[in-house]
């Protein structure tokens, strides 16, 4: 059974007390870490997955003891069984709930709109998550929507409250994950809530349209296109997300589809690369896709959003966490089920501070996701008492494509060792695995 962590306020209070503790010599400053001090590893999102250990190949044991956070909600065994019926090989659940919910919410919005016009669908999406009669499965929600009834969907990732006016979750659930024996130890997984229910939108959506005389809705069928990372640095997250999307489509169609017809799914790769993603978006537009599920990476969504908006389509990401995306000019066409990194920054800082480190190095991808989460964690650490001299920020340029040589982290590892960090947070995708081997090669003792 999952464990539920103490409140953030309690953790922060305990952490502050820990930070103010004096050394055995009576100094009022924390004891300095030395270069031979063991270093604890922390991760986020795409490097807290079972598949991440495989990126280290014959040195996978180095991940043992690594811990981190990811947006995740406890999943029932029933749901996992249904997911495995789509793909028996799925071993990770990162962004599974968010992907499933993005597809379901889009479908419910189209049913309520009575049309597959993307602008009309977009106008219903926030309202699907708040107000109205509560329902928690596609069949029940679709039945109510077909009657033109306002609904409040509570699915896998949306359990406490609905979307904000910016089209993103007002509350979220995070999991603290632990690597042990080269894989995630489910027995140690803890869940913690974050966010503010009062931030959820209370705005009334357009009135739902009930088809009359058995007629189908306008523009059916609904066509949803995938813009998920089949290839590139985020490809290790693709299998569970793809399985969740396929399961949602299957269960929606099993409940009668949308506007009287089965929902169609057109697969598509974002390549964890803006150019690949732009080509996929253009293809989806040509094929009449009304809603695009993706992109995987925040930076890729930033790059393609202008194209999606110009084409008048909906972009709905299950995994974008860059807080700045909420401020982009999206003409009301961008949504996400993944929570903003302003929430994850707090959860991750709590995890780190509970271990009582003296100095922290944060190594991040040089993009909107990496630098954004790095800054959020830094701000939260300083808020609970870490001085700026105890936090070292490092960034790296991720490879431009899969053919590029891997990033050389040897200089970064030396800098971390010379700094005397006893905690290292890695904010990256698959390409960040060599940070760990570079630390080991530099003589840093990684705590297992």
FENFEN-V186780 format. One line per field, one symbol per residue. ss: DSSP state (2 for helix, 1 for strand, 0 for the rest). phi: phi as a letter, one per 30 degrees, with the letter a starting at -180 (. if undefined). burial: b if it has 9 or more other C-alpha atoms within 8 Angstrom, else e. A space follows every 50 residues. Layout:
ss->???
phi->???
burial->???
//
This chain:
ss->00110002222222222220000000000000000000111111222002 22220022222220001111100000222222222200000000022222 22222222222220100222222222220000111002222222220000 11100000000010000010111111111100110222011111102220 00000000000000000100001111110000002222222222222222 22220001001001110010000222222222222200001111000222 22222222220001111000002222200000011100002222222222 22220000011111100222222222222222200002221111110000 000000000222222222200011111002222222222220000100
phi->.dccdddddddddddddddcdcdddidccddddcdcddcccbbbhdccbe ddeddchdcedddejdbabadacecdddddddddddbdddbbbdidddde dddddddddddddiacdedddedcddddcbiiddbbbedddddddddicd bbdbcdccccacddddibddbacccccbdahiadcddcdcbbcbjbdddd dcdddeddccechiddddidddcccdbcddbjdcddcdeddddddddddd ddddcjibhibddcbcdaccihaeddddddedddddcidcbcckddcedd dedceedddddicccbccbdbeddddcddchiccbacdddddddeddddd dddddidcbbcccbedaddddddedddedddddckddddcbccbbbdded addddddccddddddddddidcbbcccacdddededddddddjddddc
burial->ebeeeeeeeebbebbbeebbbbbeeeeeebeebebebbbbbbbbbbbbbb ebbebbeeebbbbbbbbbbbbbbeeeeeebebbbebeeebeebbbbbbbb bbbbbbbbbbbbbbbbbbbbbbbbbbbbbbbeebbbbbbbbbebbbebbb bbbbbbbbeebbbbeebbbbbbbbbbbbbbebbbbeebbbbbebeebeeb beeeeeebbbbeeeebbbebbbbbbbbbbbbbbbbbbbebbbbbbbbbbe bbbebbbbbbbbbbbbebbbbbbbebbbebbeebbeeebbbbbbbbbbbb bbebbbbbbeebbbbbbbbbbbbeeeeeebeebbbbbbbbbbbbbbbbbb bbbbebbbbbbbbbbbebbbbbbbebbbebbbebebeeebbbbbbeeebe eeeeeebebbebbbebbeebbbbbbbbbbbbbbbbbbbbbebebbbbe
//
